[in-house]
Amino acid sequence: MNIGEFFILLMFFGEPLALKEYTVRDSLSECLSAKRKIERQLRGGKSATYNGTMRLACKKLKVEHDDNYNIVEFIDVKPSDLKPY
């Protein structure tokens, strides 16, 4: 296992709002780009706003990961302490 600091795309959804998925991104710009693409797909069509419960956030976090960069564990923070803002 390896430890590194990466930009992580965090996906929160459900009632109550909770962290459900997360992925490692190479840079802040890649993370924000992925976030925008997902938000556009959620809005769909020509709608200007998304009224659902899913929230996305890009945060720089220290994580333990395997050789394929799958997150094994968050370092210095509990997933339940992460917020979408």
N, C-alpha and C positions, 0 to 999 in steps of 0.2 A: 504494500500500500504506500501511496505517496501523499504528501501534504503540500498544498499550494494555495495561492490567493488568486481568485478568478472573479469575473463578472458572472453572476448567476441570474438567469431569468426565472423569476418566481411567479407561480400561478396560484392565485387564491380564489376559491369559490365555495359555494355551499352556504347553508344556514346553520349555525353562524359561520361567517367568513373564516376560512382556515386554509393554511398552506397545503396544497394537494400534489403539485408537481413542481419540479425545478430542473434546469439544465445548465450546464457549463457553456459559457460563450467566450470567444477569444478576446474580445475587446468590448468597451462600452458602446461603440458605434454599432457593432454587430448585434449586441443585446437589444439596443433601442430599435434597430431596424427590424429584428424579429418581433419585438413587441408591437410595433406599428402594423406589420403585416397581419398579425393575429387580430389586432383590434379592427382593422379594415374588414377582415373576413367575418368577424362577429357581427359587425354592423350590417354588412350585406347590402347589396343594391346601392341606392342613392341616399340611404338614410344617413343623417348627419350625426346621430347619437346612438349609443348603445345603452339600453336600459336594463340589461341583465345584471347578475350578481358577480360575474367573474371580474377579477382585478389582476393586473400584471404589474410587476416591478422589477427593475434591474438594480442589483446591489452587489458591491464588491465584498466578498466573503472569503474567509479562510476555510477550506474544506479538505477532508481526506478523500482521496479518489483512487480508483483502480487504474490499471494500464489503459483502459478504454475511456478514461475520464468520466466514468459513472460515479456519482457522489455516493460515498459510503457513509460519511458522517460530517456534520457541521462542527467546526472547531470554534470555541469561544462564544457560541450562541446556540440556544435551543431552538429548533424549528418552531415551537409554539410561541416563542418570543418575537418572531419575525412578523412584521406588519406590512400591508401593501401601500404604505405612504411614507 
